[in-house]
Amino acid sequence: MSTVTEVEAALERFTPEQMREVAAWIETRLMPEETPEQLAAIDAGLKSLKTEPTLTADQLRQNIRAWVAR
């Protein structure tokens, strides 16, 4: 299988489970593993959701307008 067309044709014959396996395989090659910094940022974001007030969509829009006007 030397072309994308040939690979696509072969994939058409796969079962849904086989397609999920291939998708997982491709994902591991396209998406790098999370770095410790990324995981720490995610943890900090989740913590802030619990401890800091959140904004409504309208409040966020107002903030963005103010930031852009600077």
N, CA, C and O atoms as CSV, one atom per row, in Angstrom:
chain,resi,resn,atom,element,x,y,z
A,1,MET,N,N,0.836,-1.180,0.000
A,1,MET,CA,C,0.000,0.000,0.000
A,1,MET,C,C,0.879,1.241,0.000
A,1,MET,O,O,1.409,1.641,1.036
A,2,SER,N,N,1.021,1.820,-1.128
A,2,SER,CA,C,1.938,2.942,-1.233
A,2,SER,C,C,1.232,4.282,-1.364
A,2,SER,O,O,1.888,5.324,-1.355
A,3,THR,N,N,-0.081,4.280,-1.484
A,3,THR,CA,C,-0.772,5.553,-1.637
A,3,THR,C,C,-1.899,5.673,-0.620
A,3,THR,O,O,-2.389,4.680,-0.084
A,4,VAL,N,N,-2.284,6.891,-0.377
A,4,VAL,CA,C,-3.383,7.148,0.555
A,4,VAL,C,C,-4.660,6.485,0.048
A,4,VAL,O,O,-5.437,5.956,0.843
A,5,THR,N,N,-4.883,6.508,-1.247
A,5,THR,CA,C,-6.077,5.891,-1.820
A,5,THR,C,C,-6.132,4.404,-1.507
A,5,THR,O,O,-7.196,3.878,-1.180
A,6,GLU,N,N,-5.013,3.732,-1.603
A,6,GLU,CA,C,-4.971,2.303,-1.295
A,6,GLU,C,C,-5.240,2.056,0.188
A,6,GLU,O,O,-5.940,1.108,0.543
A,7,VAL,N,N,-4.695,2.891,1.039
A,7,VAL,CA,C,-4.938,2.748,2.474
A,7,VAL,C,C,-6.402,3.000,2.782
A,7,VAL,O,O,-7.015,2.261,3.553
A,8,GLU,N,N,-6.966,4.041,2.182
A,8,GLU,CA,C,-8.388,4.329,2.394
A,8,GLU,C,C,-9.260,3.154,1.953
A,8,GLU,O,O,-10.210,2.793,2.648
A,9,ALA,N,N,-8.944,2.558,0.806
A,9,ALA,CA,C,-9.714,1.420,0.309
A,9,ALA,C,C,-9.633,0.246,1.276
A,9,ALA,O,O,-10.632,-0.431,1.519
A,10,ALA,N,N,-8.467,0.008,1.819
A,10,ALA,CA,C,-8.303,-1.084,2.785
A,10,ALA,C,C,-9.085,-0.799,4.052
A,10,ALA,O,O,-9.709,-1.700,4.613
A,11,LEU,N,N,-9.059,0.439,4.507
A,11,LEU,CA,C,-9.773,0.804,5.730
A,11,LEU,C,C,-11.284,0.633,5.594
A,11,LEU,O,O,-11.972,0.352,6.576
A,12,GLU,N,N,-11.787,0.799,4.400
A,12,GLU,CA,C,-13.227,0.636,4.165
A,12,GLU,C,C,-13.703,-0.774,4.515
A,12,GLU,O,O,-14.884,-0.974,4.800
A,13,ARG,N,N,-12.805,-1.740,4.497
A,13,ARG,CA,C,-13.177,-3.131,4.776
A,13,ARG,C,C,-13.043,-3.482,6.263
A,13,ARG,O,O,-13.388,-4.592,6.669
A,14,PHE,N,N,-12.550,-2.552,7.067
A,14,PHE,CA,C,-12.349,-2.816,8.486
A,14,PHE,C,C,-13.662,-2.793,9.253
A,14,PHE,O,O,-14.611,-2.103,8.882
A,15,THR,N,N,-13.691,-3.566,10.333
A,15,THR,CA,C,-14.835,-3.519,11.249
A,15,THR,C,C,-14.723,-2.236,12.076
A,15,THR,O,O,-13.656,-1.624,12.123
A,16,PRO,N,N,-15.813,-1.825,12.728
A,16,PRO,CA,C,-15.724,-0.653,13.595
A,16,PRO,C,C,-14.628,-0.796,14.663
A,16,PRO,O,O,-13.924,0.171,14.955
A,17,GLU,N,N,-14.481,-1.972,15.234
A,17,GLU,CA,C,-13.448,-2.182,16.245
A,17,GLU,C,C,-12.058,-2.008,15.638
A,17,GLU,O,O,-11.188,-1.387,16.249
A,18,GLN,N,N,-11.844,-2.548,14.450
A,18,GLN,CA,C,-10.546,-2.378,13.789
A,18,GLN,C,C,-10.282,-0.903,13.472
A,18,GLN,O,O,-9.151,-0.430,13.585
A,19,MET,N,N,-11.328,-0.188,13.078
A,19,MET,CA,C,-11.182,1.238,12.792
A,19,MET,C,C,-10.786,1.994,14.057
A,19,MET,O,O,-9.946,2.892,13.999
A,20,ARG,N,N,-11.382,1.643,15.207
A,20,ARG,CA,C,-11.016,2.284,16.470
A,20,ARG,C,C,-9.557,2.009,16.808
A,20,ARG,O,O,-8.850,2.895,17.289
A,21,GLU,N,N,-9.108,0.788,16.557
A,21,GLU,CA,C,-7.704,0.447,16.807
A,21,GLU,C,C,-6.770,1.278,15.934
A,21,GLU,O,O,-5.751,1.783,16.405
A,22,VAL,N,N,-7.124,1.412,14.669
A,22,VAL,CA,C,-6.297,2.202,13.751
A,22,VAL,C,C,-6.322,3.673,14.173
A,22,VAL,O,O,-5.291,4.345,14.157
A,23,ALA,N,N,-7.499,4.164,14.548
A,23,ALA,CA,C,-7.612,5.554,14.977
A,23,ALA,C,C,-6.747,5.816,16.208
A,23,ALA,O,O,-6.083,6.849,16.295
A,24,ALA,N,N,-6.757,4.891,17.146
A,24,ALA,CA,C,-5.931,5.034,18.352
A,24,ALA,C,C,-4.449,5.022,17.981
A,24,ALA,O,O,-3.658,5.789,18.530
A,25,TRP,N,N,-4.086,4.160,17.062
A,25,TRP,CA,C,-2.691,4.082,16.611
A,25,TRP,C,C,-2.258,5.400,15.973
A,25,TRP,O,O,-1.176,5.914,16.259
A,26,ILE,N,N,-3.107,5.936,15.111
A,26,ILE,CA,C,-2.791,7.201,14.444
A,26,ILE,C,C,-2.721,8.335,15.468
A,26,ILE,O,O,-1.833,9.186,15.404
A,27,GLU,N,N,-3.660,8.338,16.405
A,27,GLU,CA,C,-3.682,9.393,17.414
A,27,GLU,C,C,-2.387,9.440,18.222
A,27,GLU,O,O,-1.888,10.519,18.540
A,28,THR,N,N,-1.845,8.268,18.553
A,28,THR,CA,C,-0.607,8.257,19.338
A,28,THR,C,C,0.563,8.841,18.555
A,28,THR,O,O,1.530,9.313,19.151
A,29,ARG,N,N,0.486,8.815,17.251
A,29,ARG,CA,C,1.557,9.368,16.440
A,29,ARG,C,C,1.360,10.848,16.136
A,29,ARG,O,O,2.328,11.575,15.912
A,30,LEU,N,N,0.105,11.295,16.129
A,30,LEU,CA,C,-0.167,12.695,15.822
A,30,LEU,C,C,-0.181,13.578,17.065
A,30,LEU,O,O,0.173,14.755,17.000
A,31,MET,N,N,-0.587,13.013,18.184
A,31,MET,CA,C,-0.725,13.779,19.419
A,31,MET,C,C,0.391,13.379,20.372
A,31,MET,O,O,0.413,12.254,20.871
A,32,PRO,N,N,1.302,14.284,20.621
A,32,PRO,CA,C,2.383,13.938,21.553
A,32,PRO,C,C,1.838,13.734,22.961
A,32,PRO,O,O,0.759,14.220,23.301
A,33,GLU,N,N,2.591,13.019,23.760
A,33,GLU,CA,C,2.204,12.810,25.150
A,33,GLU,C,C,2.181,14.154,25.867
A,33,GLU,O,O,2.912,15.080,25.515
A,34,GLU,N,N,1.330,14.236,26.874
A,34,GLU,CA,C,1.277,15.465,27.655
A,34,GLU,C,C,2.580,15.646,28.416
A,34,GLU,O,O,3.163,14.690,28.928
A,35,THR,N,N,3.013,16.875,28.474
A,35,THR,CA,C,4.215,17.192,29.244
A,35,THR,C,C,3.803,17.462,30.689
A,35,THR,O,O,2.633,17.736,30.957
A,36,PRO,N,N,4.740,17.389,31.610
A,36,PRO,CA,C,4.415,17.740,33.002
A,36,PRO,C,C,3.846,19.160,33.114
A,36,PRO,O,O,2.971,19.422,33.939
A,37,GLU,N,N,4.349,20.067,32.280
A,37,GLU,CA,C,3.841,21.445,32.304
A,37,GLU,C,C,2.379,21.512,31.866
A,37,GLU,O,O,1.584,22.244,32.455
A,38,GLN,N,N,2.028,20.747,30.832
A,38,GLN,CA,C,0.639,20.727,30.378
A,38,GLN,C,C,-0.273,20.150,31.453
A,38,GLN,O,O,-1.346,20.691,31.719
A,39,LEU,N,N,0.152,19.063,32.066
A,39,LEU,CA,C,-0.660,18.456,33.119
A,39,LEU,C,C,-0.822,19.400,34.300
A,39,LEU,O,O,-1.898,19.465,34.893
A,40,ALA,N,N,0.238,20.137,34.654
A,40,ALA,CA,C,0.150,21.106,35.753
A,40,ALA,C,C,-0.813,22.238,35.395
A,40,ALA,O,O,-1.573,22.697,36.247
A,41,ALA,N,N,-0.785,22.686,34.145
A,41,ALA,CA,C,-1.690,23.751,33.714
A,41,ALA,C,C,-3.139,23.280,33.752
A,41,ALA,O,O,-4.029,24.035,34.141
A,42,ILE,N,N,-3.373,22.049,33.356
A,42,ILE,CA,C,-4.728,21.488,33.420
A,42,ILE,C,C,-5.187,21.412,34.866
A,42,ILE,O,O,-6.316,21.787,35.182
A,43,ASP,N,N,-4.316,20.925,35.750
A,43,ASP,CA,C,-4.653,20.845,37.173
A,43,ASP,C,C,-4.964,22.228,37.742
A,43,ASP,O,O,-5.922,22.392,38.497
A,44,ALA,N,N,-4.155,23.216,37.378
A,44,ALA,CA,C,-4.388,24.575,37.871
A,44,ALA,C,C,-5.719,25.115,37.361
A,44,ALA,O,O,-6.451,25.773,38.101
A,45,GLY,N,N,-6.026,24.841,36.112
A,45,GLY,CA,C,-7.304,25.286,35.549
A,45,GLY,C,C,-8.482,24.640,36.239
A,45,GLY,O,O,-9.471,25.309,36.536
A,46,LEU,N,N,-8.390,23.338,36.500
A,46,LEU,CA,C,-9.481,22.647,37.192
A,46,LEU,C,C,-9.644,23.177,38.615
A,46,LEU,O,O,-10.765,23.338,39.099
A,47,LYS,N,N,-8.531,23.444,39.276
A,47,LYS,CA,C,-8.593,23.979,40.637
A,47,LYS,C,C,-9.246,25.363,40.632
A,47,LYS,O,O,-10.070,25.672,41.493
A,48,SER,N,N,-8.873,26.183,39.662
A,48,SER,CA,C,-9.428,27.537,39.609
A,48,SER,C,C,-10.936,27.513,39.360
A,48,SER,O,O,-11.651,28.406,39.815
A,49,LEU,N,N,-11.420,26.512,38.651
A,49,LEU,CA,C,-12.865,26.399,38.440
A,49,LEU,C,C,-13.608,26.192,39.752
A,49,LEU,O,O,-14.758,26.605,39.899
A,50,LYS,N,N,-12.940,25.549,40.702
A,50,LYS,CA,C,-13.560,25.282,41.997
A,50,LYS,C,C,-13.410,26.451,42.962
A,50,LYS,O,O,-14.247,26.634,43.846
A,51,THR,N,N,-12.353,27.245,42.803
A,51,THR,CA,C,-12.042,28.258,43.806
A,51,THR,C,C,-12.279,29.689,43.345
A,51,THR,O,O,-12.372,30.588,44.180
A,52,GLU,N,N,-12.378,29.922,42.064
A,52,GLU,CA,C,-12.539,31.281,41.561
A,52,GLU,C,C,-13.898,31.434,40.890
A,52,GLU,O,O,-14.437,30.482,40.326
A,53,PRO,N,N,-14.436,32.631,40.958
A,53,PRO,CA,C,-15.735,32.840,40.303
A,53,PRO,C,C,-15.600,32.696,38.788
A,53,PRO,O,O,-14.560,33.007,38.207
A,54,THR,N,N,-16.648,32.230,38.181
A,54,THR,CA,C,-16.641,32.093,36.728
A,54,THR,C,C,-17.426,33.246,36.116
A,54,THR,O,O,-18.224,33.898,36.789
A,55,LEU,N,N,-17.193,33.481,34.857
A,55,LEU,CA,C,-17.853,34.567,34.147
A,55,LEU,C,C,-18.964,34.028,33.274
A,55,LEU,O,O,-18.890,32.913,32.758
A,56,THR,N,N,-19.989,34.834,33.117
A,56,THR,CA,C,-21.018,34.498,32.141
A,56,THR,C,C,-20.465,34.829,30.757
A,56,THR,O,O,-19.430,35.483,30.637
A,57,ALA,N,N,-21.145,34.384,29.737
A,57,ALA,CA,C,-20.712,34.686,28.367
A,57,ALA,C,C,-20.727,36.188,28.124
A,57,ALA,O,O,-19.828,36.719,27.473
A,58,ASP,N,N,-21.749,36.887,28.647
A,58,ASP,CA,C,-21.809,38.341,28.471
A,58,ASP,C,C,-20.652,39.045,29.168
A,58,ASP,O,O,-20.082,39.990,28.623
A,59,GLN,N,N,-20.299,38.586,30.377
A,59,GLN,CA,C,-19.170,39.185,31.080
A,59,GLN,C,C,-17.866,38.964,30.312
A,59,GLN,O,O,-17.023,39.857,30.225
A,60,LEU,N,N,-17.721,37.782,29.767
A,60,LEU,CA,C,-16.528,37.488,28.983
A,60,LEU,C,C,-16.448,38.380,27.752
A,60,LEU,O,O,-15.377,38.886,27.415
A,61,ARG,N,N,-17.580,38.573,27.081
A,61,ARG,CA,C,-17.601,39.451,25.908
A,61,ARG,C,C,-17.192,40.874,26.290
A,61,ARG,O,O,-16.440,41.523,25.563
A,62,GLN,N,N,-17.690,41.357,27.435
A,62,GLN,CA,C,-17.337,42.697,27.904
A,62,GLN,C,C,-15.839,42.789,28.180
A,62,GLN,O,O,-15.194,43.776,27.823
A,63,ASN,N,N,-15.294,41.763,28.813
A,63,ASN,CA,C,-13.857,41.748,29.093
A,63,ASN,C,C,-13.054,41.777,27.801
A,63,ASN,O,O,-12.072,42.512,27.698
A,64,ILE,N,N,-13.456,40.998,26.833
A,64,ILE,CA,C,-12.729,40.955,25.554
A,64,ILE,C,C,-12.772,42.324,24.886
A,64,ILE,O,O,-11.762,42.792,24.360
A,65,ARG,N,N,-13.948,42.973,24.905
A,65,ARG,CA,C,-14.049,44.322,24.324
A,65,ARG,C,C,-13.093,45.288,25.018
A,65,ARG,O,O,-12.443,46.109,24.371
A,66,ALA,N,N,-13.018,45.178,26.335
A,66,ALA,CA,C,-12.123,46.056,27.093
A,66,ALA,C,C,-10.664,45.754,26.765
A,66,ALA,O,O,-9.862,46.677,26.624
A,67,TRP,N,N,-10.317,44.509,26.644
A,67,TRP,CA,C,-8.934,44.131,26.327
A,67,TRP,C,C,-8.538,44.630,24.938
A,67,TRP,O,O,-7.422,45.107,24.734
A,68,VAL,N,N,-9.461,44.514,23.994
A,68,VAL,CA,C,-9.165,44.912,22.620
A,68,VAL,C,C,-9.043,46.436,22.513
A,68,VAL,O,O,-8.267,46.946,21.706
A,69,ALA,N,N,-9.810,47.152,23.328
A,69,ALA,CA,C,-9.804,48.615,23.278
A,69,ALA,C,C,-8.514,49.212,23.824
A,69,ALA,O,O,-8.216,50.377,23.562
A,70,ARG,N,N,-7.754,48.444,24.569
A,70,ARG,CA,C,-6.511,48.975,25.164
A,70,ARG,C,C,-5.487,49.305,24.142
A,70,ARG,O,O,-4.395,49.758,24.485
